[in-house]
Amino acid sequence: MMKTKTKKIFLACLLGGLTAIFLLHQGLALFNKPPRSQSLGNRETKVTVNAQSGDRCPQNMTWIESGTFQMGSEKHYREEGSVAKVKVTGFCIDRYEITNTQFARFVEETGYTTIAERPLSAKDFPNLSEEQRSPGSLVFIAPKGKHPVRELSWWHWMPGADWQHPTGPDSNIEGKEDYPVVQIAYEDALAYAKWAGKSLPTEAQWEFAARGGLEGKDFTWGDTYSAKKANTWQGLFPYQNTEEDGYLSTAPIGSFAPNGYGLYDMAGNVWEWTQDWYRAGHEGKARQVNPIVSNPEDSFDPREPGAAKHVIKGGSYLCAQNYCSRYRPSAREAQAPDTGTSHIGFRLVIIPANS
């Protein structure tokens, strides 16, 4: 969760040892794989007949009817309140998180290079060596043993980590074509969205869709946590994941049951980018239609004042009951736009012309 200025501090700290300045929390995923015949990797912008989306949405998207809902929660973290009743007009949203196959097609057609694949500028970072300016990203590494560790010390800067090498240069995505793409910074997600003719969801769109028609419930499926409902961390975080849900890390899209709107992985698996700039709470959103925090100057994270960040939603496979527990529709976190990690991905929305 670093913006460019913060990243300078972070990389400088690497000279004397890693100090965790990255604040992120994690989450879950679901039960029921999508048919492999759905061509999830295709670039799909044409509206097709789709009974589930009211014949309005591109393939593998679902129509979310206009409606009002209670955004946020008073029962969990402070930044989720105060609850605000807002209205969201109709839109189409991806049923699944964007996959490695889909992102690979985008890169093949455009030649796009993600932020994690670009070296840092010598002009911007004159005090760093060429090696320290090499491309890379943040990777989760569980601490060895069970001795006490500093919070966030499980995040490590890994040279060579990027979307094709999610946990470092020795990793790859072979056999993971239908897994959510990760190591995606906000700029990367925007570039993909422009190519696809779609956009990132607002926080209000994302939360309304994630609730699946369940008003005021803690989870996308109800009020009771279940390790079988989403890809989360079971066991004592960050030391041991018992894999009760069947996964140690990310899971293929659609591995768990969908929510009431037929959307998969709206809880856990990977965090997802939204358009909104982050500020704690929902002040000023009540009774608004399609609320959005669109000005970066309005962004404020009390843990890092002065750093403009975006809202990410949904939690990830790293969210546990003893830490983070943000695998809920109302949960939210702040993330610097120039930083991807091994547990951040995205999905897209579109408002069809005939809506």
N, C-alpha and C positions, 0 to 999 in steps of 0.2 A: 504494500500500500504506500507506494512512494511516488511523488511526482518528481520532475526532473531535478529540482533543487534538492529534494530529499535523497534522490538517488546518489547525488554527489556525496552527500554525507555518508550514505550507506557504503559506497565503494571505497571512500577514504578509510572507513572503519575496517575494511578488509585488510588494510596494511597492518593493523594492530590486533586483528582478530574480529570475528563476526559479532556485531552487536545487533540484536534483533530490533529493527525499527518497523518491521512489517507487521501490521495488525490485521489479522483476518481470522475469521472463524469458519467453521465447517459443518457438514451435513449428511444426507440420505439418497435412495433410488427405488424402483418398483417391479413387478412380477409377470411377465407376459410379453414375450418378444414379438416384435412386429414381423409380418410376413416378409421374407427376404426378397420377394418378387416386387416390392414396392418402389424400386429404383430410387432409393433415398439420396443417391449421389447426384441426381440430375439437377441442372439449373432450371427451376420451375417458376415461371412468372405468369404463364397463361392460365386464365380461369378455366377450370374444367368442371364437369358435372360431378357433384359430390353430395350425396344425400346428407352426410353429417355436417356439412358446412353450408347448407342451404343453397347449393349450386352457385355460390359466390366466390369461393376461395380457390387459390392454386392447389394443386395436388399436395397431399400430406400437410395441409393446413386445416384448421377448424374455425368455423365462424362463431364468434362470441357476440351474442345479442346485447344490444344496449341495455344498461341497467344501473341501479344504484347499489352501493354496498358500504359497510363500515370498514374503512381503511385503517389498519393499525391494530394495536392491542394495548390494554392497560395491565395485562397479567404477566408480562415477561420483561424484556429489557426496556430501559427508559426511552431509548431512541425510537421505540415503536409507537409511542403515544404522542399526543393525545389522539384518541380515536376520532376520525373525521368521516362524516357521511358524504360521499362524493358520487358523481355520476360519470360513467364511462360510456361513450358512444361505440357502436358496433365496429368490430375489426376481425381480421383473420390472424391466427397465430400458429406458428409451427407446432405440430404435435410432438415433435422430438427435438432434442438439442442438435445443433449442427455437428455433423460427423467428420471424421478424418477424410473420408472419401469425398464428401462435398467440398471441403476446404482444399483438398488436393486438386480438384477440377478447377476451382477458382484460381489457384496458383498457376496451374498449367496454362490456362487461357490468358492470364494477365501478366505473368512473370512477377507477381507481387512478392516482396520480401518483408517478413514480419519484423516488428521492432526487436524481438529477441535474436533475430538473425543478423542484425546490423551492429557493427562495431561502434563504440562510443567515439565521439568527436574529440580529437586531440585539442582543438580550440576550446571546447567546452570543459574538458577535463585535462588541463595541462600538467597537473601534478601526478597523474597516473601513468604507469608504464604502458607500453603497447600491449603487453599481456593482460594487464588489468582492464584495458579498454576493449578486450575481445568480446564477441557476442556471447550472450548467456542469459539466464533467467533464474528465478527462485524455485527451489525444489524442496519438498518435504522429505526429511530423513528422520525416522524414529530414533530416539536416543537408545543407546545400549544399556542394559540393566534397568533397574528401577530406582536409581538414586535421584534425589530431587534435582531438577534442572530449571534454568531460567525460562520464564514464559517466552515463547516465540523462538527459542534457541533451536527448535527443530527445523527452522527455515534456513536454507543454505543457498548462497549464490553459487550457481553451477555453470561454469563456462561450457558452451556447447549445447546447453539445454534450449530447445525450441519445440515447435509444434510437431516436428518429425522425430524429435528425440526428447520426449516429455520429461524424463528424469535424468538426462545427461547424454553425452556423446555416445555412450555405449548402449543406449536404449534405442528402440525404434517402434514403429507402429505397424509392422507386419502382422497380419492376422487380426488387426484391430480396426478394420475398415469402418465398422459400425459403432465404434466407440466415439464419445464426444471429443471433438478437438479441444486441446488445452494449450497453455502457454500463449494465450491470445490477449493482447493489450486492447484497450478501447479503440485505438486507431485502426487496428487490424480488423476488428469486428465491423467498424463503420465501412471500411473498404470493401469487405465482403458484402455487406448489406447493399451498398451502392451498385455493385456488380449484379446482385440478384434482383434489383429493382424493389427492394423492401426496406425496412428500417428496424432499428432496435426498439423494443417496447418501452413505453414509459413505465415508471414504477407502478402507477395506478393500473395500467393495462395488465401488467404482469401479475400483480396481486389479485386483481379481479378474476383473471383467468385461472390462477393457481387455486383459488378457493373452490372452483368447480361447482358453484351453486350452494355451497355450505356456508351459511352466514354465521360468523363468530366462532367457528371451530378452530381449535389449536392447530390441527394438521390438515393436509389436503384430503384425508379420509375420515376425519372425526376428531375426537378429543383424547384418545388413548394411544400412546406411543407403541409402535410395533417394529421390531427389527426386520420383519418380513415385508413391510410395506414400502421400504425405500432403502437406497444404498447409503448407509451411515456407518459410523464406527461403533462396534460393540466391544465392550471391555474397557479397561482403564486407559484413557488417552493421556499422553501420546505413546505409552509403552507397549500395549498389547491390543491388537484387534483380533477378536476371536472368530471373526468372519461368519457370524451366525446368519448373515444375509447372503452368504456365498461369495463375497467379494472383499479383497484386501484393498484394492484401489478402485479406479473407475470401472463401471460396468457398461456393457453394450446398451445402446439406447433401447428403451422399451423393455427392459428386463423385469420390471415390476408393473403391477396393475395401474391403469390410468386413473386420473381423477374423474369427477362427474362430468367434465366436458370432453373427456377422451384424450386428455393431454398427459404425456408421460414425463416422469422425472422432474416434476415441478417441486419435488422435495428431494434434496440430496443429489448424489452423483457429482455434479459440478455446480459451482456458483455460476450465475448468469448476469451479464451486463444489462443495464438499463440506461435510457437516455438521461435520467435525472441526475443533477448534481446533488451531492449528499449534504444534508444538514440534519442535525439531531431532531427527531420528532416531525409532526405533520402540521405545525402551526400555520394557519392561514389557508389550509386546503378545504376546510369544511364548506359544504354546499357549492363547491366548484364543479364545473363540467370539464373533464379531461385535465385534471391538475397536473402540472409539471414544474419542476425547478429547472429552468432552462438557462439561467445566468450563472456562470462559474463564480462570479463575485459573491453570489449568495451562498456558496458552499462553505460549510464550517464543520470541521471535526474537532471537538474539544480535546481529543488526544493528540492532535497535531495541528494547531492553529496556523492558518496561512497556507495550508496545502489544499488546493481544490481537488475534490475527489468525486467519483461517480458512485451511485447506489448499485450494489450487486444484490441479487436475491436468490433464495432457494437453498442455501447451505450446500454442503458437499459431503463426500465420503469420509471427510475428516471431522465432521461434527459428531460429537458424542454426548451422552446424557450428562457426563461430568465436566464437559468443556464445550462451549459454543452453543450447542443445541438449537441452532438456527435453521433447522429443517422444517420451517413453518411458513405459511403464506405471509404473515405479518412481519417476520424477521427481516432484517436488513443489515448491510454492512457497507463500509466505505472503502473504496479502492482507487488508488491513483491511476489516472488514465494511461500512463506510459509503462505500466507494469502488468505483465501476465504472470501466471504461476501454474504449477502442475495440477491445480484444481479449479480453474476458471475457464468457462466456455460461454456459449450464448445461443439464443434462438431469435427468430425474427417475426415481425408482424407486417401486415399490409392492410390498407383500407381500400377495398375495391371500388372502382368508379360507380358500380351499380348499387352501392350501399346507401 
